[in-house]
Structure formats: C-alpha cells, structure tokens
C-alpha cells in the first residue's frame, strides 16, 4: 500500500462545505435507498433469504480450507489455473508474471475492489503493461487520477460537467456533451481496447466451489467483454468469496442485486467456468488468483470474523447518514462507508486507520439492511475497544475517561459530582462550546502524522519466486478455525414464505416473462417458427440494420435473411454487425432474463452488436433462478453461461440511466410459440454440455 | 397476560427505575414524570440509590474494561428487581445488547443476561408488558415523534411510543417524513465528528419543522438535548418534550 488513509475529519469538513456534492449524495442515496426498499419488499421471503445467506456464509468461512480446495480441483479439472497469493505484493507479482508469459501489452479491466486494494494497476504499469479500466465510472476515475468513492457508483462525487471536461480533453468530445454522448464516446473508445487487449482482468462476486465457477455481476457489459474478447482471462478474488453450491446463487444473486441497485437482476450475470477454447470462443486461458492479504487474520479473529461475509453490495453505504454527508473519499481508502470503517482498520492495520472507528453515530441503519446481517455497529464498538486496549488513544482522553469512570463507579462520588455533565464537558472537551472543537482539531493534526507510504513498486519486476503460498494460506485457515464450533450448511430447499409468490409466477410464465422483460426496455414478440424469418426481417428493418451476425444454431435462417437484402454472417462478423441474433437456452419469468450458453458464437453475437435479438422457445421458460440452477445442477457447466436481463446500462454519471454503454442497448426477444423438429431433450445445445 | 397485574400492584419494589445519568443530572423532571407514569399505570416503583450509569459512554468510546465494571455494578444493583424500567431507549439497548458480551467469561455473564432480559424502555414496558396505552393524559398540541435509533432499531419498539402518544387526548400527531434517520447525536460521535453530526442534525430539524409540530417528542433525552439547543439557535418555535412528560400532562 503506497498511501495511507487521509484523515476522515479533514475530508468530511471539505465535503460538507461542497454544496453540489451534498446535493448529489443526498439525491443518489435517497434513490438507492428507495429502490432497495421496494426490491426487498417485493419478495415475501426476503428476510428468509438473508437468514439463509448468513448461515451459508458462516458455514463456508468455518470450512474455508475445504471449499477452496474443492474450488481449486474443479477449476483445474476445467483447464483453468489457480494461483495463491499471501499478500498484495504477491498477487500483483503473479498477475504481472502471467501477463509477461503471454507477452501481454494491453490489459482491460472490469470493476474490482480487490484490485484497488492491492493496487494492481500500479504494478502492471510499472511492468510496462497498459491497463484500461472499462467500467464507465472506473474509466473516469482512471482518466482523472482520482479514486472511486462508492462500491457500486464509483463517481457519485463527480458532476457531469467534470466528466464532460475530462472526455473533451482525452476523447475529443464537445465540452458540453450530454451524458448519452459521453457514454457513447466511452463505448467507442473502450471497444477498441477490448478488441486489442491481450488480457482481461476481473474480480469475482462469488466463486462456486462445487462447479469451479467465477460469478460476475454487472450492468454495463464490460465484464462480459473483458472475459470474452482477450485471449487470457485473469480473475482475482479474496479467499472469502467462495460459496459451496451453484444453487446458493439462488440466494445470493437476488440479495446482492436487490440490495445494491434495487433491480430484480443486474443486466448481466456471467458464470465463467474455465477457459473457452473448446467452444471456439472466449479466452484460451483462465487464471484465478486467490488473495489472502490479511483475510486469514480476520478469519482467526472471532470478534471480527463476520466482516468477511460482506458481499460488497453497498447497501450499508446507501443508508448511512454519515456516508451521505461525507462521501466515500472521507474514508480514506478503497472501502468506504460503514463496512469500510470496519474493513479498513483490519486490512491496513489498526494503527493506520484507527480514526475510522469513530466515523459512525452507531445508528444501526447498516445492520438493518445488510443482506448478510453483519453487525457493523457492534464491530465498530469492538474496534474501539481494541484500539483503546492497544493504547491508540489520546492521553488526555484516557485521563478524562478514567476520571469519568471513577465517578460513575462510585455512587458516593457520583452524588458529590452534582453537575456531572458539566464536569465531563470541562474535562473532556475543555470549558468552551463544543462547536469550537479544539479537541477535534488536535485529532486532525494527529491523523496527518500517519506514517507516509512505503516506496514505489520496483522498476524491473523480479521473477515470481516459487512460494508455498497455497500451503501457507491453507494452514493459516486451519489454524484460524481450530476449535471453532461447526455451523451446518443449510439445505438448499425453497422458502415456504415465498411459495405463493413463486406459484403466481409459475402459473403465468409467458405473461410474466413478457411483462418483466418489457419493463426493462426489452421488446418481446411472440411468433410461430415458420414466421421467424419475417419477424427477424422486421426487427432488422426497424433497427435500420444492414449487417447481422447469427450464432451457429440459427444458420438455417441465413439464406432467408440474405434474400431480404441483408448482409448476413456467422458470429465471426459480430464485430461490425448492426444486429446479433442468437438462440437462448432458457428464459426466467420472474426477472425477464435470458440464459445464453457459450458456444456456437453466442457469447460474441449476443454481446458485440448494438442490438441483440434472442430466439427463445416458449417451453424453455422457467419461473426463476432457483428453477434454473435446479436444471443446471449436477453436470459440468459450459465455459460461460450468461444471464441477460434487459439492455446494457449504466447510471454512473449523475445517476442518469443510459442504455448501451458496452453491451447491446437494445434487446429483442422472439418467443416461439412452437418448437418444431426438436424437443428440449434432443436440442443440440443443452446447458448440460460436455466440459 | 401482563406480568404486573394492575389490580394487584404487588409487593413494593418489584419494578426498579433506572433513571439514567443524563436524566439524573440534566432532566430530573423527566425522572419524576417517569415515576408518575408508572404509578398511574398501577406499578409501584423502587429507586435503587446506588445506581449511576449504564456505561454506554465508556463502552462507545472504547473503554471496555471500565464499561464492563459499570455493567457489573448495574447488574449487582438491579438484580433484585423483577423488572428495570428506564426513560431511555439508548441505555436499555446498551444493557440488552452489550452487557453479556462485556461480562462474558466472568461469573457475571449469566446474571447479566438475566437482568438484560428484564430491562425495559418506558414505552415498551407500558405497552408490551403492562399492556397499557391510555394514561388519561391530555396534551392539546401538534406533536411529532423522533424515535431514537436505539428505540427503533435496537429495541424495535418505535410502535409502542407512537401508540402512547397517539392515545393522549388532544394530541394531533404529525409523523416525520424520515423518522428512521439518525439525529446525529451518537454520543462521542457528536464530539469527535461534530461537523458531520451537526449536518445530520440540521436535516432532522428541517424534517421536524416541516411537520408544523409544536413539540417533538422522544423517548431519549440524549436526542432531545442534541436537538433542543439547535432548535433554539435556529429560532425555531418547536419545543422538545420527553415521552414521560407528555404522558403526565393534564
């Protein structure tokens, strides 16, 4: 870590004086809070989901060694490579080494908090590798040499005008460009990077031990592009990200997305299992770097272990009255808000981030919304206990509190000190009005004295030494968990509270699917198979399209469409095509989601063109995620299963919802009322594909 | 079935008042009102003389050892009583949520657990334990209610206080738009991060003023104290009142 935290109090005062920032924070936080509340109340079993998630996370952490080994075995079996990194430096070295091995000159990255934590970009740049952040917000942050200030809305602190100025300078857009134009400029600029990058780097929202799958949740499509276009995909994840079963995603995905943005499902969820080379698309190589970086220390800490359960949804930031006032930068490091105040001291060391423990009124709003019920206020209090016990406290404060204690511990003294409050005030804060804050000002000076950074990453990157990181990490995990009582993994069974809700969906699959998908901006058409060429022709005409790319299972339609005067090709022409047409494996009625399996060029044809048309037989509609994972369970997954829910979208710039930032901005779904010549069982493409 | 039968107030001293240090030192009238409310509800109230403070200030500032000692004292002082009632959601939340942890591994742990289970905030004791909502009070004013965070989220008892206020004759209850928002007090927080605390407070006051209420009521004098000074400085006409004071008005 080259930078220590900036003093909270100092930055918060600046933030409070910034009227535009105050307004932006208030508006954004109010919006996110409202959306979360609506999304949570839609599910009658939302509270049960939270309980289950908590149980799963607790169980998994207490058997972390076992699940990491299972994950490793699965990923290795699927042709991927696992690396273990004990700390930030080792993780960076591993990634740099992988890049070197493939001769990578350019890396595209999708949003990842862990890579911020380990300062991967700096390491790559030092090694002469160009790194592009591709999430719109992170891209802006990178152009500006700034830092993200919110887990899911990184540039919540930036005004549209600032972004416009920045883009005018770097991308040549007009200085007063509206959000839509800025978004399109970023799309064009970054698309070129995606197509020419050698390596794509992502984080991971979840790691599924059972299947060896990396799960990526996003709205823009940049994670899809990062994991589809470059030859090599490197995912980095903290060791705490593992979950046992594929079916557990039926618990975690709705919780994460509803808590984070209030959507039913994010635009894209990618389930990446190994490299894609056997399927003729996707990267040739897949690497997962598992990072410890003090997580085993947290695991060994019975009082704070719970903080490893965080799924990084940002809900605690959105409800925190302190965050709303001070913004993310006040927290001084990568993780902001209530969870940041808990994680930062643990990841950087108490002595470097001690001040954060007081950055909370302990109002408990965070605990109320945390999808995995992390008791953040209690952890902050425990951190306060610990810092005082370690002597990290102003001597005057210690003397004052001891005196207060002396008085409170003795009824006699207590009675004698007739105006106790006044005395407390005089001793602790001085005999002045509290607003003048002499004590606090002293604290700021103290905070500025934090030791400066360690030296920069060395220029010539040394060969990655062969470490026994794997053995070290696993043995630290085992030592951390020795003697800790077990918590059982809850069975993956449906929630009784949710039964009526699910039954309502199951009873009207088609109507529900159409309704939810259209509400997201997708257009759903119902057709007979024989009418498909006509429908597709019409969509191409409406879209003003000249060129279309079809995935392989739709090759039979090529001639018909050519006959209508369109330039039509296979997935290899997806880049440059106006419309990509693919089959879809399943549809999910609850969320209006398309499930697209890799192979046959579907990964690229559904991603690169600005318009995606999906052809989906009606009998492939399922109620929800649980039904989907039920169908998929037990068999090896294809290299990528993509859940597509509506068009690509971003709200990074001033919370303005803008479609089509990286993936297709328009989605058409043709529901086939009949499925001639094939039944689900003999469909050539099944999710239960061979590995 | 209420634990304390109104018809039979029972043996003297079954219910102890924990007056809290803030009320004791700055708002004795709130303590007196609390006793009166409880007596009107048919409960005889004892006042253990050796009580001082729940220890929250010390616990929240990081002084665990000292807070644990105050917790132990509290348990010792209040253990003989069948119930402990305090005019403060915050202090009660402290007792319930932190005492067993503070005293864990000591011989006091189980005893702390026992006392914590029978320590109540005034409004929840009235409504949930005594099942009393009508105290024959009269308060012909426009009143809004600020639930303290500890009452609302710590104890989940916001509804009790609101019910009590609404059943006071003459009260015109006007709810806040954002009752769930913290007023910014937070004990040591209001001192250590005063500018942030003040900004939160201003939002709360604007919300209060927008209701057009004459009074803002709360179960916690800490929040009220925090709001009162600032209301005055704003030149606001809104006055603060503790729930107990409101319930003894006639």
HADDOCK unambig.tbl for C-alpha pairs under 7 A between the chains (distance, minus, plus):
assign (segid A and resid 9 and name CA) (segid B and resid 193 and name CA) 6.54 0.50 0.50
assign (segid A and resid 13 and name CA) (segid B and resid 195 and name CA) 6.64 0.50 0.50
assign (segid A and resid 321 and name CA) (segid B and resid 182 and name CA) 6.92 0.50 0.50
assign (segid A and resid 321 and name CA) (segid B and resid 200 and name CA) 6.92 0.50 0.50
assign (segid A and resid 322 and name CA) (segid B and resid 196 and name CA) 6.81 0.50 0.50
assign (segid A and resid 325 and name CA) (segid B and resid 196 and name CA) 6.58 0.50 0.50
assign (segid A and resid 358 and name CA) (segid B and resid 189 and name CA) 6.22 0.50 0.50
assign (segid A and resid 360 and name CA) (segid B and resid 189 and name CA) 6.55 0.50 0.50
assign (segid A and resid 361 and name CA) (segid B and resid 184 and name CA) 6.40 0.50 0.50
assign (segid A and resid 361 and name CA) (segid B and resid 185 and name CA) 6.63 0.50 0.50
assign (segid A and resid 361 and name CA) (segid B and resid 186 and name CA) 4.06 0.50 0.50
assign (segid A and resid 361 and name CA) (segid B and resid 189 and name CA) 5.47 0.50 0.50
assign (segid A and resid 362 and name CA) (segid B and resid 186 and name CA) 6.23 0.50 0.50
assign (segid A and resid 363 and name CA) (segid B and resid 149 and name CA) 5.22 0.50 0.50
assign (segid A and resid 363 and name CA) (segid B and resid 182 and name CA) 6.06 0.50 0.50
assign (segid A and resid 364 and name CA) (segid B and resid 149 and name CA) 6.90 0.50 0.50
assign (segid A and resid 364 and name CA) (segid B and resid 153 and name CA) 6.46 0.50 0.50
assign (segid A and resid 381 and name CA) (segid B and resid 60 and name CA) 5.85 0.50 0.50
assign (segid A and resid 381 and name CA) (segid B and resid 62 and name CA) 6.77 0.50 0.50
assign (segid A and resid 384 and name CA) (segid B and resid 61 and name CA) 6.47 0.50 0.50
assign (segid A and resid 384 and name CA) (segid B and resid 62 and name CA) 4.26 0.50 0.50
assign (segid A and resid 385 and name CA) (segid B and resid 62 and name CA) 3.98 0.50 0.50
assign (segid A and resid 385 and name CA) (segid B and resid 63 and name CA) 5.81 0.50 0.50
assign (segid A and resid 385 and name CA) (segid B and resid 64 and name CA) 5.39 0.50 0.50
assign (segid A and resid 388 and name CA) (segid B and resid 62 and name CA) 5.53 0.50 0.50
assign (segid A and resid 388 and name CA) (segid B and resid 63 and name CA) 6.37 0.50 0.50
assign (segid A and resid 401 and name CA) (segid B and resid 58 and name CA) 6.89 0.50 0.50
assign (segid A and resid 405 and name CA) (segid B and resid 66 and name CA) 6.33 0.50 0.50
assign (segid A and resid 408 and name CA) (segid B and resid 52 and name CA) 5.75 0.50 0.50
assign (segid A and resid 408 and name CA) (segid B and resid 53 and name CA) 6.24 0.50 0.50
assign (segid A and resid 409 and name CA) (segid B and resid 70 and name CA) 6.08 0.50 0.50
assign (segid A and resid 411 and name CA) (segid B and resid 50 and name CA) 5.33 0.50 0.50
assign (segid A and resid 411 and name CA) (segid B and resid 51 and name CA) 6.64 0.50 0.50
assign (segid A and resid 411 and name CA) (segid B and resid 52 and name CA) 6.22 0.50 0.50
assign (segid A and resid 414 and name CA) (segid B and resid 52 and name CA) 6.87 0.50 0.50
assign (segid A and resid 419 and name CA) (segid B and resid 25 and name CA) 6.06 0.50 0.50
assign (segid A and resid 420 and name CA) (segid B and resid 25 and name CA) 6.51 0.50 0.50
assign (segid A and resid 421 and name CA) (segid B and resid 25 and name CA) 6.76 0.50 0.50
assign (segid A and resid 434 and name CA) (segid B and resid 191 and name CA) 6.95 0.50 0.50
assign (segid A and resid 435 and name CA) (segid B and resid 194 and name CA) 6.84 0.50 0.50
assign (segid A and resid 440 and name CA) (segid B and resid 192 and name CA) 5.88 0.50 0.50
